[in-house]
Amino acid sequence: MSLRGKTLFITGASRGIGLAIGLRAARDGANIVIAAKTAEPHKKLPGTIYSAADEVERAGGKALPLIVDVREPESVNAAVEAAVAKFGGIDICVNNASAIQLTGTLATDIRRYDLMNQVNARGTFIVSRACLPHLLKAANPHVLMLSPPLDMSPRWFAGHVAYTMAKYGMSMCVLGMAEEFKNEGVAFNALWPRTGIATAAIQFALAGEEGMRHCRTTDIIADAAYAIFNKPSRQCTGNFFIDDVLLYGEGERDFDKYRVDPTKNLMPDFFVPENTPLPPGVSLAAKA
């Protein structure tokens, strides 16, 4: 298994899950296109496209930091062209960029509704579409959405219908594009965490510092994504993977290493279907 020489186009890669996926691939010597909006340091959020590029290169990869707004086709197309000009093609597209607000219908401002749907659903479509001409030329092309299984239980809609619509829009791209491009050998898959992942979204939008202690680290998503990218694209498409289930199937048995704080119960994530069993020996309970 190796991604050496492969080119990954990752949206939202200046921090969090996107950066973790890039760093995991960089350890193999991959080329990482950091497609994100943060060029100047944020007062609360860590990382810029340039600091992410430094981390990628220190990890052993090659980096191309690009200011990209996934809502704008012109911005995305220009970034794809720059990536191909520098690295010669695109092998893997990761749709990680996302906007979140967990509010009910009356509390959701229409501008926020538009932002979530433009970044999540529309942005995923735009980026995938822009990368496809180059993915069709790649040896083992993969597109990965950081989006949930399409579980139509009302419980996932009632409290935050706008956000659910936006995230499920990403997953609908997986469902449709996997079928559309299966004969061309381009894989489309979704990856979703069973538990909260320690990112800025948890810290500032959902559960604060204490909530972070009930999470797994971004490494679990990075390792799961790495496993997907190394699978033959013609044999691995149209899947909605849950991180620990996938990794258990790949032979991983030590899931405690992914805990932020082993003394805390793990926080279940949204959208995980109730019929998704824990792998044998894996627990969300605090460790003694």
C-alpha positions as CSV (number, residue, x, y, z in Angstrom):
1,M,0.0,0.0,0.0
2,S,1.4,3.3,-1.0
3,L,0.3,6.7,-2.4
4,R,3.8,7.7,-3.5
5,G,3.6,10.1,-6.5
6,K,-0.2,10.2,-6.4
7,T,-1.9,13.6,-6.5
8,L,-4.7,14.4,-4.0
9,F,-7.0,17.4,-4.4
10,I,-8.4,18.0,-0.9
11,T,-11.0,20.7,-0.1
12,G,-10.9,22.2,3.3
13,A,-7.4,20.9,3.9
14,S,-6.0,23.8,5.9
15,R,-7.0,22.1,9.2
16,G,-8.8,19.2,10.8
17,I,-9.9,16.1,8.9
18,G,-8.8,17.4,5.5
19,L,-5.3,18.2,6.7
20,A,-5.0,14.8,8.5
21,I,-5.9,13.0,5.3
22,G,-3.3,15.0,3.4
23,L,-0.6,14.3,6.0
24,R,-1.3,10.6,6.0
25,A,-0.8,10.5,2.2
26,A,2.2,12.8,2.4
27,R,4.1,10.2,4.5
28,D,4.1,8.1,1.4
29,G,5.5,11.0,-0.7
30,A,2.1,12.0,-2.3
31,N,1.4,15.4,-3.8
32,I,-1.2,17.3,-1.8
33,V,-3.3,20.1,-3.3
34,I,-4.6,22.2,-0.3
35,A,-7.8,23.7,-1.7
36,A,-9.2,26.0,1.0
37,K,-10.2,29.5,1.8
38,T,-8.0,30.3,4.8
39,A,-5.0,32.3,3.6
40,E,-4.8,34.5,6.7
41,P,-4.7,33.2,10.3
42,H,-8.2,33.1,11.9
43,K,-8.6,34.5,15.4
44,K,-10.0,31.2,16.7
45,L,-9.3,28.5,14.2
46,P,-5.8,27.1,13.7
47,G,-4.0,26.8,10.4
48,T,-3.9,28.4,6.9
49,I,-3.3,26.8,3.5
50,Y,0.4,27.9,3.9
51,S,0.9,26.3,7.3
52,A,-0.8,23.2,6.0
53,A,1.6,23.1,3.1
54,D,4.6,23.4,5.5
55,E,3.2,20.4,7.4
56,V,2.7,18.3,4.3
57,E,6.3,18.9,3.1
58,R,7.7,18.2,6.5
59,A,5.8,14.9,6.4
60,G,7.5,13.9,3.2
61,G,5.0,15.1,0.5
62,K,4.8,17.9,-2.0
63,A,2.3,20.6,-1.5
64,L,0.4,23.2,-3.5
65,P,-1.6,25.6,-1.4
66,L,-4.5,27.3,-3.3
67,I,-7.1,29.7,-2.2
68,V,-10.4,28.1,-3.4
69,D,-14.1,28.8,-2.8
70,V,-15.8,25.5,-3.6
71,R,-19.1,27.4,-4.3
72,E,-17.6,29.1,-7.3
73,P,-16.9,27.1,-10.5
74,E,-14.3,29.5,-11.7
75,S,-12.3,29.3,-8.5
76,V,-12.5,25.5,-8.5
77,N,-11.6,25.2,-12.2
78,A,-8.6,27.5,-11.8
79,A,-7.4,25.4,-8.9
80,V,-7.8,22.1,-10.8
81,E,-5.8,23.6,-13.7
82,A,-3.1,24.8,-11.4
83,A,-2.9,21.3,-9.8
84,V,-2.6,19.6,-13.2
85,A,0.0,22.1,-14.4
86,K,2.2,21.4,-11.3
87,F,1.7,17.7,-10.8
88,G,0.6,16.4,-14.2
89,G,-2.8,15.1,-13.2
90,I,-5.2,14.3,-10.3
91,D,-5.5,10.8,-8.9
92,I,-7.7,11.4,-5.8
93,C,-10.4,14.0,-5.1
94,V,-11.5,14.5,-1.4
95,N,-14.6,16.5,-0.8
96,N,-14.1,17.5,2.8
97,A,-15.1,21.2,2.9
98,S,-18.3,21.6,4.9
99,A,-20.5,24.1,6.7
100,I,-22.6,23.3,9.7
101,Q,-25.4,24.8,11.8
102,L,-27.6,22.5,13.9
103,T,-30.7,24.6,14.1
104,G,-34.4,23.9,13.5
105,T,-36.3,25.4,10.6
106,L,-37.5,28.6,12.3
107,A,-34.0,29.3,13.7
108,T,-32.2,28.8,10.5
109,D,-31.5,32.0,8.6
110,I,-31.9,31.5,4.9
111,R,-28.4,32.8,4.3
112,R,-27.1,30.0,6.5
113,Y,-29.3,27.5,4.7
114,D,-27.8,28.7,1.4
115,L,-24.2,28.5,2.8
116,M,-24.6,24.9,3.9
117,N,-26.2,23.8,0.7
118,Q,-23.7,25.7,-1.5
119,V,-20.6,24.5,0.3
120,N,-21.7,20.9,1.1
121,A,-24.0,19.7,-1.7
122,R,-23.2,22.2,-4.5
123,G,-19.5,22.4,-3.7
124,T,-19.1,18.6,-3.8
125,F,-20.8,18.5,-7.2
126,I,-18.6,21.3,-8.6
127,V,-15.3,19.9,-7.3
128,S,-16.1,16.4,-8.4
129,R,-17.2,17.6,-11.9
130,A,-14.0,19.7,-12.3
131,C,-11.7,16.8,-11.3
132,L,-13.4,14.1,-13.3
133,P,-11.7,14.8,-16.7
134,H,-8.4,14.2,-15.0
135,L,-9.5,11.3,-12.8
136,L,-10.7,9.5,-15.9
137,K,-7.1,9.4,-17.1
138,A,-5.7,8.2,-13.7
139,A,-4.6,4.7,-13.0
140,N,-6.6,4.1,-9.8
141,P,-8.9,7.1,-9.4
142,H,-10.9,7.7,-6.2
143,V,-13.4,10.4,-5.1
144,L,-14.2,10.5,-1.4
145,M,-16.9,12.4,0.3
146,L,-16.8,13.1,4.0
147,S,-20.5,12.5,4.3
148,P,-22.9,10.1,6.0
149,P,-24.9,7.0,5.0
150,L,-28.3,7.8,3.5
151,D,-30.4,6.8,6.5
152,M,-33.9,8.3,6.0
153,S,-34.8,8.0,9.6
154,P,-36.8,11.2,10.7
155,R,-34.6,11.5,13.8
156,W,-31.8,12.8,11.6
157,F,-33.9,15.5,10.0
158,A,-36.2,16.8,12.8
159,G,-33.7,18.9,14.7
160,H,-31.6,20.3,11.8
161,V,-33.3,19.7,8.5
162,A,-31.3,22.2,6.6
163,Y,-27.9,20.7,7.6
164,T,-29.1,17.2,7.0
165,M,-30.3,18.1,3.5
166,A,-26.9,19.6,2.8
167,K,-24.9,16.6,4.0
168,Y,-27.2,14.1,2.4
169,G,-26.7,16.1,-0.9
170,M,-23.0,15.1,-0.7
171,S,-24.0,11.5,-0.2
172,M,-26.4,11.6,-3.1
173,C,-23.4,12.5,-5.3
174,V,-21.8,9.3,-4.1
175,L,-24.9,7.2,-4.9
176,G,-25.4,8.7,-8.4
177,M,-21.8,9.2,-9.5
178,A,-20.7,5.7,-8.4
179,E,-23.2,4.2,-10.7
180,E,-22.6,6.7,-13.5
181,F,-18.9,6.2,-13.7
182,K,-18.5,2.6,-12.6
183,N,-17.7,1.4,-16.1
184,E,-15.0,4.0,-16.4
185,G,-13.4,2.8,-13.2
186,V,-13.7,6.0,-11.1
187,A,-14.6,5.1,-7.5
188,F,-17.0,7.2,-5.5
189,N,-17.3,6.5,-1.8
190,A,-18.4,8.2,1.4
191,L,-16.6,8.0,4.8
192,W,-18.3,8.9,8.1
193,P,-17.1,8.7,11.7
194,R,-19.0,6.6,14.3
195,T,-18.0,9.2,17.0
196,G,-17.3,12.8,17.3
197,I,-13.9,13.8,15.8
198,A,-11.8,16.4,17.6
199,T,-12.0,19.3,15.2
200,A,-12.9,23.0,15.3
201,A,-16.5,22.1,14.5
202,I,-16.8,20.2,17.8
203,Q,-14.9,22.8,19.8
204,F,-16.6,25.9,18.6
205,A,-19.9,24.8,17.1
206,L,-21.1,21.8,19.1
207,A,-19.6,20.8,22.4
208,G,-16.7,23.0,23.5
209,E,-13.4,21.9,25.1
210,E,-15.1,19.3,27.2
211,G,-16.7,17.8,24.2
212,M,-13.4,17.4,22.5
213,R,-12.3,15.0,25.3
214,H,-15.2,12.7,24.3
215,C,-14.0,12.4,20.7
216,R,-11.6,10.4,18.6
217,T,-8.7,12.1,16.8
218,T,-8.6,12.9,13.1
219,D,-6.1,10.1,12.7
220,I,-8.9,7.5,12.5
221,I,-10.4,9.2,9.5
222,A,-7.0,9.7,7.9
223,D,-6.2,6.0,8.3
224,A,-9.6,4.9,6.9
225,A,-9.3,7.2,3.9
226,Y,-5.8,5.9,3.2
227,A,-7.2,2.3,3.2
228,I,-9.9,3.3,0.7
229,F,-7.4,5.0,-1.7
230,N,-5.3,1.9,-1.8
231,K,-8.2,-0.3,-2.9
232,P,-8.7,-1.0,-6.6
233,S,-11.2,1.6,-7.8
234,R,-13.2,-0.8,-10.0
235,Q,-13.8,-3.0,-7.0
236,C,-14.5,-0.4,-4.3
237,T,-17.2,2.1,-5.3
238,G,-20.6,3.2,-4.1
239,N,-19.9,2.4,-0.4
240,F,-20.9,4.4,2.7
241,F,-18.1,3.5,5.1
242,I,-18.1,3.9,8.9
243,D,-14.5,4.5,10.0
244,D,-14.1,1.8,12.7
245,V,-16.0,-0.8,10.7
246,L,-13.7,-0.2,7.7
247,L,-10.5,-0.3,9.7
248,Y,-11.5,-3.4,11.6
249,G,-12.0,-5.1,8.3
250,E,-8.5,-3.9,7.3
251,G,-7.0,-5.7,10.4
252,E,-6.9,-2.8,12.9
253,R,-7.5,-3.9,16.5
254,D,-6.2,-1.0,18.6
255,F,-8.9,1.7,18.6
256,D,-7.9,3.1,21.9
257,K,-5.1,4.9,20.2
258,Y,-7.6,7.1,18.5
259,R,-9.2,8.4,21.7
260,V,-8.5,12.0,22.8
261,D,-9.1,11.0,26.4
262,P,-9.4,7.3,27.3
263,T,-11.1,8.1,30.6
264,K,-14.2,9.6,28.8
265,N,-17.1,8.0,27.1
266,L,-17.0,8.5,23.3
267,M,-19.6,10.8,21.9
268,P,-21.7,9.1,19.1
269,D,-21.9,11.1,15.9
270,F,-25.0,12.0,13.9
271,F,-26.3,9.9,11.0
272,V,-24.9,6.5,12.0
273,P,-27.6,3.9,11.3
274,E,-28.9,2.0,14.4
275,N,-28.1,-1.3,12.7
276,T,-24.4,-0.5,12.4
277,P,-22.8,-2.8,15.0
278,L,-19.6,-2.0,16.8
279,P,-16.7,-4.2,15.7
280,P,-15.9,-7.0,18.1
281,G,-14.0,-5.8,21.2
282,V,-14.6,-2.1,20.4
283,S,-16.4,0.0,23.0
284,L,-17.5,3.6,23.3
285,A,-17.3,3.5,27.0
286,A,-14.6,5.1,29.1
287,K,-11.6,3.0,29.8
288,A,-10.9,2.1,33.5
